[in-house]
Structure formats: C-alpha cells, structure tokens
C-alpha cells in the first residue's frame, strides 16, 4: 500500500476517503495521490456546449483554481506533514482517467468514498471503479476511527483464486487483523452446515490462513447475510473479490460485491479476480 490513489470530488465521502488514505500511508510510509477529474460529460446532452467549455480558458482556470483551493483546505485539515501527497486535476472521463493514472503512476490501492445507492450518479461511478480497475479498491462511507481488527471474508470454497487470497492475506497482515471466513446460506443457494464448515476449513488449510474463524449463517440474500454478520461481530472491514460470484450463482444472485459496496456501513475492500 505504498502508492494510494484517492479519486476526489471534494464531497464528504471523498474527504473521508482521503482521511483514511492518509492513515494507511502513515502506516505504510506510502504516498497519497489525489485525482480530481473534471468530468464534462455532464454536458453530454449538448456536445457543442461541451467542446466550448473544454476550450474556454477562463472557465478552465476558474474550475482548476476552485479545485486547488478545495484540495489545499482538505490537506490542511487531514494530511500530516510526514505523509507525501500529490494532487492532479484533469478534464476527462472519470473511469478512463482513473485507469490511466493507475497504470502511469504505479498505484497499488484505490480508496474511494461512496454515498451508496441513495446518490445514483456517485454510487454508479464507485461501482464502475470497483468493477473495472485491476488493483484493490477500498470503498468507504465514513473513515473508521478505530484500528481495523476484524475483517469479514465471504468465501466460495469451490471458486479458488490464488492471487485474490494472497491479497487478502496481505491485507490481514497489514492491519494485524482477524479474518472471519463466512458462508451464507440463502433460499436459493443452500449447503448443509457440516459441508460448509468442512469446505471452509479445507480452504483455510490449503491457503495457509492463520488467525481466522469459520462462520455459517443463513439469510434471505448473501448481501443481507454479510451485513448482519458484520454487525453481529462488530466488523471493521469486509473483503471480497469482484467477479467472485460466477456461473449459475451469479445469474441467481447478481452482482453481490457491488451491492455490498453500496450498502455496508464499514469499509469494503475489493480486488479484481481474473
């Protein structure tokens, strides 16, 4: 977690993401990159107007100065002088600019604020970042005040991904946390508890997990099961793979990870699965 990117629109969730990124960078002796994308696609209903704004120098200088002023105020509120922080503002499309910045600057973690499903445009952008970027993403509503000590890891033992589990182990090691493996039975996806217990134990042993618990819960949906279990154990973070729920399971339950990102009260760490 040496190079951390915070996509920032200066909303309250974005500032919370910046604050959390600073905390992580302080622990990892890393660097925080703040990227403000001035997305002119809000004028997409009038392409000629989009171009006129894009090439209006006084307009560009005004919004760039506004962005710099907001960044400086945010940095003064939260960034310790011992943490390196870079700021860039650019006109473009949010997702493509984030992907480009990640590749160009060797970013290995994205921290992004989300307002959840109540704010469709912002929530949609967060879901797209989770879905498309090739590095781990932490999405948060509010930066945690306490240390990350309990991580919930929903697992499908049949679908193993060495790279994902390796990343989860690194996450656990970084925060010195306990890993709580979780299988959620639903009316549509049901497995006898002894079978689920055995499979999770085999999974943990195969990947050399340590400091972990095995947990079986039943709920109406997987998202509900993850949320209820997270509250039950007072979890500090949830870790999931994107595209983890494949095949028939994905057809039945849909995009579980994105739904969890939009609804959870704790930070959600996600990582792309090949």
ZATORMAR-563950 format. One record per residue (C-alpha): residue in three letters; residue number from 1; x, y, z. Coordinates in Angstrom, 2 decimals, padded with zeros to 5 digits. Each point is the difference from the previous one (the first is absolute). Layout:
{node "Ala",NUM,{X,Y,Z}}
...
end
This chain:
{node "Unk",1,{000.00,000.00,000.00}}
{node "Unk",2,{002.76,002.39,-000.99}}
{node "Unk",3,{-001.75,001.92,-002.78}}
{node "Unk",4,{-003.59,000.83,000.92}}
{node "Unk",5,{-002.42,001.74,-002.36}}
{node "Unk",6,{-002.99,001.98,001.26}}
{node "Unk",7,{-002.44,001.01,-002.77}}
{node "Unk",8,{-001.43,003.19,001.47}}
{node "Unk",9,{-003.00,002.21,-000.73}}
{node "Unk",10,{000.37,001.77,003.39}}
{node "Unk",11,{-003.28,-001.41,001.31}}
{node "Unk",12,{-000.17,-001.16,003.62}}
{node "Unk",13,{000.58,-003.70,-000.92}}
{node "Unk",14,{002.97,000.98,-002.17}}
{node "Unk",15,{001.53,001.92,002.89}}
{node "Unk",16,{-000.56,-003.02,002.26}}
{node "Unk",17,{001.82,-002.14,-002.59}}
{node "Unk",18,{002.89,002.47,000.01}}
{node "Unk",19,{000.18,-000.11,003.79}}
{node "Unk",20,{000.10,-003.82,-000.02}}
{node "Unk",21,{002.62,-000.03,-002.78}}
{node "Unk",22,{002.19,002.30,002.09}}
{node "Unk",23,{-000.26,-002.42,002.94}}
{node "Unk",24,{001.00,-002.93,-002.22}}
{node "Unk",25,{002.89,001.94,-001.54}}
{node "Unk",26,{001.26,000.95,003.44}}
{node "Unk",27,{000.14,-003.69,000.96}}
{node "Unk",28,{001.54,-001.17,-003.27}}
{node "Unk",29,{002.29,003.03,-000.49}}
{node "Unk",30,{-001.75,000.42,-003.32}}
{node "Unk",31,{-001.18,002.84,-002.19}}
{node "Unk",32,{-003.54,001.27,-000.63}}
{node "Unk",33,{-001.06,001.14,-003.47}}
{node "Unk",34,{-003.16,002.11,-000.21}}
{node "Unk",35,{-001.60,000.05,-003.45}}
{node "Unk",36,{-002.78,002.46,-000.78}}
{node "Unk",37,{-001.60,-000.75,-003.34}}
{node "Unk",38,{-001.97,002.88,-001.47}}
{node "Unk",39,{-002.55,-002.08,-001.85}}
{node "Unk",40,{-001.59,002.03,-002.79}}
{node "Unk",41,{-002.28,-002.89,-000.93}}
{node "Unk",42,{-002.66,001.79,002.08}}
{node "Unk",43,{-000.42,002.06,-003.17}}
{node "Unk",44,{-000.39,-003.08,-002.17}}
{node "Unk",45,{-003.51,001.07,-001.02}}
{node "Unk",46,{001.59,002.88,-001.88}}
{node "Unk",47,{003.35,-001.07,-001.57}}
{node "Unk",48,{000.70,003.43,-001.49}}
{node "Unk",49,{-000.37,001.55,003.45}}
{node "Unk",50,{002.38,-002.61,001.43}}
{node "Unk",51,{002.69,000.95,-002.48}}
{node "Unk",52,{-000.51,003.73,000.57}}
{node "Unk",53,{000.53,-000.50,003.75}}
{node "Unk",54,{002.97,-002.29,-000.58}}
{node "Unk",55,{001.83,002.70,-001.95}}
{node "Unk",56,{-001.11,003.03,002.03}}
{node "Unk",57,{003.21,000.95,001.82}}
{node "Unk",58,{-001.64,002.29,002.55}}
{node "Unk",59,{-002.49,-002.74,000.88}}
{node "Unk",60,{002.78,-002.55,000.36}}
{node "Unk",61,{002.12,002.29,002.19}}
{node "Unk",62,{-002.97,000.71,002.23}}
{node "Unk",63,{-000.88,-003.65,000.65}}
{node "Unk",64,{003.68,-000.96,000.35}}
{node "Unk",65,{000.55,002.72,002.63}}
{node "Unk",66,{-003.14,-001.12,001.81}}
{node "Unk",67,{001.29,-003.59,000.05}}
{node "Unk",68,{003.42,001.06,001.27}}
{node "Unk",69,{-001.53,002.13,002.76}}
{node "Unk",70,{-002.22,-002.89,001.13}}
{node "Unk",71,{002.93,-002.43,-000.08}}
{node "Unk",72,{002.25,002.30,002.05}}
{node "Unk",73,{-002.74,000.46,002.60}}
{node "Unk",74,{-000.55,-003.78,000.18}}
{node "Unk",75,{003.72,-000.70,000.28}}
{node "Unk",76,{000.37,002.54,002.81}}
{node "Unk",77,{-002.81,-001.68,001.92}}
{node "Unk",78,{001.25,-003.58,-000.26}}
{node "Unk",79,{003.47,-000.51,-001.48}}
{node "Unk",80,{002.94,-000.34,002.34}}
{node "Unk",81,{003.15,001.73,-001.24}}
{node "Unk",82,{001.80,-003.35,000.13}}
{node "Unk",83,{-002.33,-001.47,-002.68}}
{node "Unk",84,{000.79,000.77,-003.64}}
{node "Unk",85,{-003.07,001.20,-001.92}}
{node "Unk",86,{-000.31,000.75,-003.70}}
{node "Unk",87,{-002.92,001.73,-001.67}}
{node "Unk",88,{-001.08,-000.02,-003.63}}
{node "Unk",89,{-003.09,001.34,-001.71}}
{node "Unk",90,{-000.88,-000.93,-003.54}}
{node "Unk",91,{-002.89,000.32,-002.43}}
{node "Unk",92,{-001.24,-003.32,-001.27}}
{node "Unk",93,{-002.12,-003.06,000.68}}
{node "Unk",94,{000.24,-001.16,003.61}}
{node "Unk",95,{000.50,-003.74,-000.47}}
{node "Unk",96,{002.46,000.21,-002.89}}
{node "Unk",97,{002.06,002.68,001.77}}
{node "Unk",98,{000.16,-002.10,003.18}}
{node "Unk",99,{001.11,-003.06,-001.97}}
{node "Unk",100,{002.64,002.04,-001.83}}
{node "Unk",101,{001.30,001.58,003.22}}
{node "Unk",102,{000.30,-003.40,001.66}}
{node "Unk",103,{002.15,-001.34,-002.84}}
{node "Unk",104,{002.15,003.13,-000.37}}
{node "Unk",105,{000.75,000.47,003.70}}
{node "Unk",106,{000.31,-003.56,001.28}}
{node "Unk",107,{-003.04,000.27,002.25}}
{node "Unk",108,{-000.62,-003.13,002.09}}
{node "Unk",109,{-003.06,001.09,002.00}}
{node "Unk",110,{-003.03,002.21,-000.70}}
{node "Unk",111,{-001.95,001.49,002.90}}
{node "Unk",112,{-003.34,001.47,-001.07}}
{node "Unk",113,{-002.90,001.52,001.87}}
{node "Unk",114,{-003.53,-001.09,-000.77}}
{node "Unk",115,{-003.39,001.40,000.91}}
{node "Unk",116,{-001.70,-003.30,-000.81}}
{node "Unk",117,{-003.06,-000.61,-002.11}}
{node "Unk",118,{-001.77,003.11,001.21}}
{node "Unk",119,{002.20,002.06,-002.31}}
{node "Unk",120,{-000.24,-001.76,-003.35}}
{node "Unk",121,{002.65,001.86,-001.97}}
{node "Unk",122,{002.70,-000.20,002.68}}
{node "Unk",123,{-000.93,-003.57,000.92}}
{node "Unk",124,{000.12,-001.02,-003.63}}
{node "Unk",125,{003.52,001.40,-000.41}}
{node "Unk",126,{001.22,-001.84,003.09}}
{node "Unk",127,{-001.47,-003.26,-001.28}}
{node "Unk",128,{001.73,000.52,-003.36}}
{node "Unk",129,{003.37,000.55,001.67}}
{node "Unk",130,{-000.45,-003.16,002.08}}
{node "Unk",131,{-001.00,-001.93,-003.10}}
{node "Unk",132,{002.76,001.14,-002.36}}
{node "Unk",133,{003.27,000.92,001.72}}
{node "Unk",134,{002.66,-002.69,000.34}}
{node "Unk",135,{001.24,000.96,003.49}}
{node "Unk",136,{-001.71,-000.34,003.39}}
{node "Unk",137,{-002.62,002.63,000.84}}
{node "Unk",138,{-001.22,001.04,003.44}}
{node "Unk",139,{-003.38,001.74,-000.03}}
{node "Unk",140,{-001.20,001.83,003.08}}
{node "Unk",141,{-002.89,002.11,001.25}}
{node "Unk",142,{001.86,001.25,003.07}}
{node "Unk",143,{003.64,-000.46,000.94}}
{node "Unk",144,{000.34,-002.42,002.94}}
{node "Unk",145,{001.05,001.61,003.27}}
{node "Unk",146,{001.46,-003.19,001.48}}
{node "Unk",147,{002.55,-002.46,-001.34}}
{node "Unk",148,{-001.07,-002.70,-002.49}}
{node "Unk",149,{-000.02,-003.17,002.11}}
{node "Unk",150,{-002.87,-002.16,-001.33}}
{node "Unk",151,{-000.30,-000.72,-003.73}}
{node "Unk",152,{-002.95,-001.94,-001.45}}
{node "Unk",153,{000.95,-002.12,-003.03}}
{node "Unk",154,{-002.99,-001.60,-001.79}}
{node "Unk",155,{001.33,-003.12,-001.72}}
{node "Unk",156,{-001.12,-002.41,-002.71}}
{node "Unk",157,{002.38,-002.95,000.60}}
{node "Unk",158,{-000.67,-001.48,-003.45}}
{node "Unk",159,{001.23,003.14,-001.75}}
{node "Unk",160,{003.62,000.43,000.99}}
{node "Unk",161,{002.19,002.87,-001.12}}
{node "Unk",162,{003.60,-000.13,001.23}}
{node "Unk",163,{000.67,003.66,-000.78}}
{node "Unk",164,{-003.11,001.18,001.84}}
{node "Unk",165,{000.72,-002.05,003.13}}
{node "Unk",166,{003.60,001.23,-000.05}}
{node "Unk",167,{-001.24,003.59,-000.07}}
{node "Unk",168,{-002.45,-000.67,002.84}}
{node "Unk",169,{002.83,-001.48,002.08}}
{node "Unk",170,{002.10,003.11,-000.63}}
{node "Unk",171,{-002.95,002.16,001.04}}
{node "Unk",172,{-000.39,-002.00,003.21}}
{node "Unk",173,{003.72,000.22,000.71}}
{node "Unk",174,{000.12,003.75,-000.57}}
{node "Unk",175,{-002.78,000.69,002.50}}
{node "Unk",176,{000.98,-002.81,002.43}}
{node "Unk",177,{-003.63,-001.11,-000.20}}
{node "Unk",178,{-002.05,-003.15,000.49}}
{node "Unk",179,{-001.50,-001.53,-003.16}}
{node "Unk",180,{-003.60,-001.19,000.38}}
{node "Unk",181,{-000.85,-002.44,-002.79}}
{node "Unk",182,{-003.70,000.04,-000.80}}
{node "Unk",183,{-002.39,-002.20,-001.96}}
{node "Unk",184,{-003.58,001.28,-000.36}}
{node "Unk",185,{-002.81,-002.46,-000.69}}
{node "Unk",186,{-002.99,001.50,-001.83}}
{node "Unk",187,{-003.29,-001.47,-001.24}}
{node "Unk",188,{001.59,-000.25,-003.45}}
{node "Unk",189,{003.54,-001.07,000.95}}
{node "Unk",190,{-000.14,-002.55,002.80}}
{node "Unk",191,{002.74,-002.24,001.38}}
{node "Unk",192,{-000.23,-002.18,003.15}}
{node "Unk",193,{001.88,001.65,002.85}}
{node "Unk",194,{002.41,-002.94,000.56}}
{node "Unk",195,{000.96,000.06,-003.71}}
{node "Unk",196,{000.55,003.74,000.02}}
{node "Unk",197,{002.01,-000.23,003.22}}
{node "Unk",198,{002.23,-002.73,-001.43}}
{node "Unk",199,{000.55,001.80,-003.30}}
{node "Unk",200,{000.94,003.26,001.68}}
{node "Unk",201,{002.46,-001.86,002.24}}
{node "Unk",202,{001.61,-001.69,-003.02}}
{node "Unk",203,{000.15,003.40,-001.73}}
{node "Unk",204,{001.75,001.58,002.98}}
{node "Unk",205,{002.52,-002.83,000.29}}
{node "Unk",206,{000.72,-000.10,-003.73}}
{node "Unk",207,{000.90,003.69,-000.05}}
{node "Unk",208,{001.84,000.02,003.31}}
{node "Unk",209,{-002.31,002.46,001.71}}
{node "Unk",210,{000.63,000.95,003.62}}
{node "Unk",211,{-001.91,001.89,002.68}}
{node "Unk",212,{-003.35,-000.80,-001.60}}
{node "Unk",213,{-003.49,-001.13,000.95}}
{node "Unk",214,{-002.51,-002.10,-001.97}}
{node "Unk",215,{-003.59,001.17,-000.09}}
{node "Unk",216,{-003.23,-001.28,-001.58}}
{node "Unk",217,{-003.09,002.21,-000.12}}
{node "Unk",218,{-003.40,-000.14,-001.70}}
{node "Unk",219,{-001.78,003.01,-001.43}}
{node "Unk",220,{-002.35,001.02,-002.78}}
{node "Unk",221,{002.85,001.30,-002.21}}
{node "Unk",222,{003.78,-000.17,000.11}}
{node "Unk",223,{000.18,003.79,000.37}}
{node "Unk",224,{-002.29,-000.17,003.05}}
{node "Unk",225,{002.03,-002.84,001.45}}
{node "Unk",226,{003.25,001.93,-000.38}}
{node "Unk",227,{-001.49,003.14,001.51}}
{node "Unk",228,{-001.65,-001.75,002.95}}
{node "Unk",229,{003.10,-002.05,000.80}}
{node "Unk",230,{002.22,003.11,-000.26}}
{node "Unk",231,{-002.18,001.79,002.53}}
{node "Unk",232,{-000.19,-003.10,002.21}}
{node "Unk",233,{003.78,-000.17,000.47}}
{node "Unk",234,{000.52,003.77,-000.23}}
{node "Unk",235,{002.19,-000.42,-003.10}}
{node "Unk",236,{002.33,002.76,-001.10}}
{node "Unk",237,{000.29,-000.97,-003.68}}
{node "Unk",238,{-001.40,-002.39,-002.62}}
{node "Unk",239,{002.25,-001.59,-002.64}}
{node "Unk",240,{-001.41,-001.39,-003.25}}
{node "Unk",241,{001.10,-000.86,-003.51}}
{node "Unk",242,{-001.73,001.62,-002.95}}
{node "Unk",243,{-001.36,-002.58,-002.44}}
{node "Unk",244,{000.24,-002.52,002.86}}
{node "Unk",245,{-003.61,-001.05,-000.46}}
{node "Unk",246,{000.12,-001.73,-003.37}}
{node "Unk",247,{-002.07,-002.35,-002.12}}
{node "Unk",248,{-003.43,-001.05,001.23}}
{node "Unk",249,{000.62,001.70,003.35}}
{node "Unk",250,{000.53,003.36,-001.68}}
{node "Unk",251,{-003.13,-000.45,-002.10}}
{node "Unk",252,{-002.03,-000.69,003.13}}
{node "Unk",253,{001.36,002.64,002.37}}
{node "Unk",254,{001.37,002.66,-002.37}}
{node "Unk",255,{002.88,002.32,000.79}}
{node "Unk",256,{000.48,-000.79,003.69}}
{node "Unk",257,{003.21,001.98,000.46}}
{node "Unk",258,{-001.41,003.22,-001.45}}
{node "Unk",259,{-003.13,-000.31,002.14}}
{node "Unk",260,{002.15,-000.51,003.10}}
{node "Unk",261,{002.09,003.06,-000.91}}
{node "Unk",262,{-003.12,002.15,-000.27}}
{node "Unk",263,{-001.65,-001.13,003.23}}
{node "Unk",264,{002.61,-000.79,002.65}}
{node "Unk",265,{000.72,002.23,002.98}}
{node "Unk",266,{003.70,-000.99,000.17}}
{node "Unk",267,{002.81,000.34,-002.57}}
{node "Unk",268,{-000.15,-002.61,-002.75}}
{node "Unk",269,{003.25,-001.23,-001.58}}
{node "Unk",270,{-000.41,-001.50,-003.46}}
{node "Unk",271,{002.47,-001.54,-002.41}}
{node "Unk",272,{-000.40,-000.99,-003.63}}
{node "Unk",273,{-000.04,-003.76,-000.63}}
{node "Unk",274,{001.38,-001.24,-003.30}}
end
